[in-house]
Amino acid sequence: MDFKFSVQGSKIDKKFKGLKWITPEYKNSAKKEIDLLNEIKSHLINDNRNKMLITNYSFFSGILNEKLFSPSRWYLLDGTDYPLKENKYFVSYKNLLINLIKKNNIEAIYTIYPLESSIIYTYLDKSCFQETKISDMLISYELKSCYEING
């Protein structure tokens, strides 16, 4: 990557002062990524509900000073960090996810691009959620009453 395209990390949050921000996904447009991340930050700040965030941008909990109840630290999409359906630990992970939702009274789950809705729908039926695209990177899944969670 060419660091001439990087942007000061403090443009995301003062906690990133002194850091240069650039990622492989936005290697030629770090400013665009920061603008998108700041939109997400603003939306999450204004949502006072108990929420879960599923993302590879694991810093949001720290910059928002809020517990976001992510069931995993990162999501590689190949099943190495969370079990896929054919994995013997799939049911255990699904139960962990459901228990996190119930125990913490989660009202909404958010995913941030590049994660897709399929990550949620792998474990819980679509009927459990009202899916809403908030921005180019952020999708909200508002929990509805459903058997898997309320059963």
Contacts in CASP RR format, 6 or more apart in sequence:
PFRMAT RR
TARGET T0000
AUTHOR 0000-0000-0000
METHOD contacts of the structure
MODEL  1
MDFKFSVQGSKIDKKFKGLKWITPEYKNSAKKEIDLLNEIKSHLINDNRN
KMLITNYSFFSGILNEKLFSPSRWYLLDGTDYPLKENKYFVSYKNLLINL
IKKNNIEAIYTIYPLESSIIYTYLDKSCFQETKISDMLISYELKSCYEIN
G
1 22 0 8 1.000
1 24 0 8 1.000
1 27 0 8 1.000
2 27 0 8 1.000
2 28 0 8 1.000
3 20 0 8 1.000
3 22 0 8 1.000
5 22 0 8 1.000
5 27 0 8 1.000
5 28 0 8 1.000
5 29 0 8 1.000
5 30 0 8 1.000
6 20 0 8 1.000
6 21 0 8 1.000
6 22 0 8 1.000
6 30 0 8 1.000
7 20 0 8 1.000
7 21 0 8 1.000
7 22 0 8 1.000
7 30 0 8 1.000
7 31 0 8 1.000
7 34 0 8 1.000
8 16 0 8 1.000
8 17 0 8 1.000
8 18 0 8 1.000
8 19 0 8 1.000
8 20 0 8 1.000
8 21 0 8 1.000
9 16 0 8 1.000
9 17 0 8 1.000
9 18 0 8 1.000
9 19 0 8 1.000
9 20 0 8 1.000
9 21 0 8 1.000
9 34 0 8 1.000
10 16 0 8 1.000
10 17 0 8 1.000
10 18 0 8 1.000
10 19 0 8 1.000
11 21 0 8 1.000
11 34 0 8 1.000
11 38 0 8 1.000
12 21 0 8 1.000
12 34 0 8 1.000
12 37 0 8 1.000
12 38 0 8 1.000
12 41 0 8 1.000
12 63 0 8 1.000
13 41 0 8 1.000
13 59 0 8 1.000
13 63 0 8 1.000
15 62 0 8 1.000
15 63 0 8 1.000
21 30 0 8 1.000
21 33 0 8 1.000
21 34 0 8 1.000
22 30 0 8 1.000
23 30 0 8 1.000
23 33 0 8 1.000
25 33 0 8 1.000
25 114 0 8 1.000
26 32 0 8 1.000
26 33 0 8 1.000
36 135 0 8 1.000
36 136 0 8 1.000
36 137 0 8 1.000
37 57 0 8 1.000
37 137 0 8 1.000
39 135 0 8 1.000
39 137 0 8 1.000
39 138 0 8 1.000
40 57 0 8 1.000
40 60 0 8 1.000
40 112 0 8 1.000
40 134 0 8 1.000
40 135 0 8 1.000
40 137 0 8 1.000
40 138 0 8 1.000
41 60 0 8 1.000
41 63 0 8 1.000
41 64 0 8 1.000
43 134 0 8 1.000
43 135 0 8 1.000
43 138 0 8 1.000
44 51 0 8 1.000
44 53 0 8 1.000
44 60 0 8 1.000
44 64 0 8 1.000
44 66 0 8 1.000
44 68 0 8 1.000
44 110 0 8 1.000
45 64 0 8 1.000
47 108 0 8 1.000
49 107 0 8 1.000
49 108 0 8 1.000
50 69 0 8 1.000
50 104 0 8 1.000
50 105 0 8 1.000
50 106 0 8 1.000
50 107 0 8 1.000
51 68 0 8 1.000
51 69 0 8 1.000
51 106 0 8 1.000
51 107 0 8 1.000
51 108 0 8 1.000
51 109 0 8 1.000
51 110 0 8 1.000
52 68 0 8 1.000
52 69 0 8 1.000
52 70 0 8 1.000
52 71 0 8 1.000
52 100 0 8 1.000
52 101 0 8 1.000
52 104 0 8 1.000
52 106 0 8 1.000
52 108 0 8 1.000
52 109 0 8 1.000
52 110 0 8 1.000
53 60 0 8 1.000
53 61 0 8 1.000
53 68 0 8 1.000
53 69 0 8 1.000
53 70 0 8 1.000
53 109 0 8 1.000
53 110 0 8 1.000
53 111 0 8 1.000
53 112 0 8 1.000
54 70 0 8 1.000
54 71 0 8 1.000
54 72 0 8 1.000
54 75 0 8 1.000
54 109 0 8 1.000
54 110 0 8 1.000
54 111 0 8 1.000
54 112 0 8 1.000
54 115 0 8 1.000
54 119 0 8 1.000
54 120 0 8 1.000
55 70 0 8 1.000
55 75 0 8 1.000
55 110 0 8 1.000
55 111 0 8 1.000
55 112 0 8 1.000
55 115 0 8 1.000
56 74 0 8 1.000
56 75 0 8 1.000
56 112 0 8 1.000
56 114 0 8 1.000
56 115 0 8 1.000
57 112 0 8 1.000
58 70 0 8 1.000
58 73 0 8 1.000
58 74 0 8 1.000
60 68 0 8 1.000
61 67 0 8 1.000
61 68 0 8 1.000
61 70 0 8 1.000
67 104 0 8 1.000
69 100 0 8 1.000
69 104 0 8 1.000
69 106 0 8 1.000
71 82 0 8 1.000
71 93 0 8 1.000
71 96 0 8 1.000
71 97 0 8 1.000
71 100 0 8 1.000
72 81 0 8 1.000
72 82 0 8 1.000
73 81 0 8 1.000
74 81 0 8 1.000
75 81 0 8 1.000
75 82 0 8 1.000
75 115 0 8 1.000
75 119 0 8 1.000
77 114 0 8 1.000
77 115 0 8 1.000
77 119 0 8 1.000
79 87 0 8 1.000
82 93 0 8 1.000
82 119 0 8 1.000
83 89 0 8 1.000
83 90 0 8 1.000
83 92 0 8 1.000
83 93 0 8 1.000
84 90 0 8 1.000
84 122 0 8 1.000
85 122 0 8 1.000
93 123 0 8 1.000
94 123 0 8 1.000
94 124 0 8 1.000
97 123 0 8 1.000
97 124 0 8 1.000
98 123 0 8 1.000
98 124 0 8 1.000
98 148 0 8 1.000
98 149 0 8 1.000
100 106 0 8 1.000
101 109 0 8 1.000
101 143 0 8 1.000
101 149 0 8 1.000
102 149 0 8 1.000
106 143 0 8 1.000
107 142 0 8 1.000
107 143 0 8 1.000
108 140 0 8 1.000
108 141 0 8 1.000
108 142 0 8 1.000
108 143 0 8 1.000
109 120 0 8 1.000
109 129 0 8 1.000
109 140 0 8 1.000
109 141 0 8 1.000
109 143 0 8 1.000
110 134 0 8 1.000
110 138 0 8 1.000
110 139 0 8 1.000
110 140 0 8 1.000
110 141 0 8 1.000
111 117 0 8 1.000
111 119 0 8 1.000
111 120 0 8 1.000
111 138 0 8 1.000
111 139 0 8 1.000
111 141 0 8 1.000
112 137 0 8 1.000
112 138 0 8 1.000
113 136 0 8 1.000
113 137 0 8 1.000
113 138 0 8 1.000
117 131 0 8 1.000
117 139 0 8 1.000
117 141 0 8 1.000
120 129 0 8 1.000
120 141 0 8 1.000
124 146 0 8 1.000
124 148 0 8 1.000
124 149 0 8 1.000
125 146 0 8 1.000
125 148 0 8 1.000
127 144 0 8 1.000
127 146 0 8 1.000
128 143 0 8 1.000
128 144 0 8 1.000
128 146 0 8 1.000
128 148 0 8 1.000
128 149 0 8 1.000
129 141 0 8 1.000
129 142 0 8 1.000
129 143 0 8 1.000
129 144 0 8 1.000
130 141 0 8 1.000
130 142 0 8 1.000
130 144 0 8 1.000
131 139 0 8 1.000
131 140 0 8 1.000
131 141 0 8 1.000
132 139 0 8 1.000
132 140 0 8 1.000
132 141 0 8 1.000
132 142 0 8 1.000
133 139 0 8 1.000
134 140 0 8 1.000
143 149 0 8 1.000
END
